[in-house]
């Protein structure tokens, strides 16, 4: 499960060894921006269409494509905001849980 930003620096190596890539989108976004999503003063920073988050998703998608590793995006990215996954380069249907 890709849910901490430090994994983005080794995503190619992970994708080569993994059976699939799953994105922990809530945690990835929260740790990427160091934002407490429950804090009303900074919750607006928790944006699944932000450039940084889309670049992170794109890196995961591209690593999966290079290694032919299936990708999985749990809720909310695939169910609540499908545009973020589409914009990041997910060209096939995304399975999701939740």
Secondary structure, 3 states (H helix, E strand, C coil): CECCHHHHHHHHHHHHHCCEEEECHHHHHHHHHCCCCCCCCCHHHCCCCCHHHHHHHHHHHHHHHHHCCEEEECCCCCCCCHHHHHHHCCCCCCECCC
